[in-house]
């Protein structure tokens, strides 16, 4: 069964009656969904005790996908990342078995460079053997060299919508991670039932589908619709 999730765990009032009525927002969210994507780590560090508290707030089997800090992907542009990546791993370590994929979202300006990206991926893989997924946003990543490098380091490409680099037809196998940002208005637009079914049928059986159209509060409703299709 794939994991259907949203970015963060805010529950809009109009969907509140679908969730458990007691506990924190995360606990209530986890009464329905089996995973969540943590985006706040991109902007700031959280204490290990925060991750420990989150892990204790959800049932066994629940997973957290955690986004890499902008210091790594944007400020350093994936160069000399060993120290901040190790710090990040130490911060999220209390998630334990409830840690899902590490999400690496690159800035639109970051072009593919085999040597620099290969060095970064080697650093990441030397330090961590867990699942890593990557969302790229520069057209230079639509190359055989980039795909070969990702395959070598066992990093799965993200099918994003809107798809800036890797459209659905470029995936030879079912995507392991889908991020739905909303279209035409990114972060706001809702998906139709037909679109949700289409992405649901594309998703790998052990994959993730994350609704990131959270600005309008529609992500939860879209995710609930997909969940009912499984």
Buried (B, 14 or more C-beta within 10 A) or exposed (E): EBBBBBBBBEBEEEBEEBBEEEEEEBBBBBBBBBBBBBBEBBEEBBEBEBBBBBBEBBEEEBBBBBBBBBBBBBEBBBEBBBEBBEBBBEBBEBBEEBBBBBBBBBBEEBBBBEEBBBBBBBBBBEEBEEBBBBBBBBEEBBEEBBBEBBEEBEBBBBBBBEBBBBEEEEBEEBBBBBBBBBBEEEBBBBBEEEBBBEBBEBBBEEBBBBBBBBBBBBBBBBBBBBBEEE
